[in-house]
Amino acid sequence: MSRDYPQYKLRMSPELKDSINELAEKNKRSMNAEIVARLEESLKLETHPHKIPMDVRAADDWIEKSGLTPEQMGEVMKQLAFERIAQIIDNKSNDK
């Protein structure tokens, strides 16, 4: 990363700093590179929300609020998956 890029001073808890440092070492990056990579990834997820993994607790809460049984919800999810796969296949066919 260029040293000419704007700098931003960031405050964080010692625990967060330690966690980022451990992840940076694991990923063979500097702490700065680790922070930037994670920020960039979060922005990608922001622009592509369908790629954000759903929290299991939120899913359970959503199922409960829907009034569907887990089995019914499973069928709905299966149907949505089949429809999405069909869309992808159709898009690939149209690209040829």
C-alpha positions in Angstrom: 0.0 0.0 0.0 1.3 3.4 -0.9 2.7 5.7 1.8 1.0 8.5 -0.1 -2.5 7.3 0.9 -4.3 9.4 3.5 -3.7 8.2 7.1 -6.3 7.8 9.7 -5.6 7.5 13.4 -7.8 4.7 14.9 -8.5 4.0 18.6 -9.4 0.5 19.7 -9.4 -1.6 22.8 -6.2 -3.6 23.6 -8.2 -6.8 23.2 -9.3 -5.8 19.6 -5.7 -4.8 18.8 -4.4 -8.2 20.0 -7.1 -10.0 18.0 -6.2 -8.0 14.8 -2.5 -8.6 15.4 -3.1 -12.4 15.7 -5.1 -12.4 12.6 -2.5 -10.3 10.7 0.2 -12.7 11.7 -1.9 -15.7 10.7 -2.6 -14.1 7.3 1.0 -12.9 6.9 0.1 -9.3 6.7 0.8 -6.1 8.7 -1.9 -5.0 11.1 -2.7 -2.1 8.7 -3.1 -4.5 5.8 -5.3 -6.7 7.9 -7.6 -3.8 8.9 -7.8 -2.5 5.3 -8.5 -6.0 3.9 -11.3 -6.5 6.4 -12.8 -3.1 5.7 -12.7 -3.7 2.0 -14.4 -7.1 2.5 -17.1 -5.5 4.7 -17.8 -2.9 2.0 -18.1 -5.7 -0.7 -20.6 -7.4 1.5 -22.5 -4.1 1.9 -22.8 -3.8 -1.9 -23.7 -7.5 -2.2 -25.9 -8.3 0.8 -26.9 -11.7 -0.6 -23.4 -12.8 0.3 -23.8 -12.0 4.0 -24.1 -15.2 6.0 -27.2 -15.2 8.1 -26.8 -15.5 11.8 -28.3 -18.8 12.9 -30.1 -17.1 15.9 -31.6 -14.5 13.6 -32.7 -17.3 11.3 -34.4 -19.2 14.2 -36.1 -15.9 15.2 -37.2 -15.3 11.6 -38.7 -18.8 11.3 -40.6 -18.4 14.6 -42.0 -15.0 13.4 -43.0 -16.4 10.0 -45.4 -18.9 11.6 -44.0 -21.7 9.5 -42.8 -25.0 11.0 -39.1 -25.7 10.5 -40.1 -28.3 8.0 -42.2 -25.8 6.0 -39.4 -23.3 6.2 -37.0 -26.0 4.9 -39.3 -26.5 1.9 -39.5 -22.7 1.2 -35.7 -22.5 1.4 -35.3 -25.5 -0.9 -37.7 -23.9 -3.4 -35.8 -20.6 -3.3 -32.5 -22.5 -3.9 -34.0 -24.3 -6.9 -35.3 -21.0 -8.3 -31.9 -19.3 -7.8 -30.1 -22.2 -9.5 -32.5 -22.0 -12.4 -31.8 -18.3 -12.7 -28.1 -18.9 -12.8 -28.4 -21.6 -15.4 -30.7 -19.5 -17.5 -28.3 -16.5 -17.3 -25.4 -18.7 -18.3 -27.4 -20.1 -21.2 -28.3 -16.5 -22.3 -24.6 -15.5 -22.2 -23.6 -18.1 -24.9 
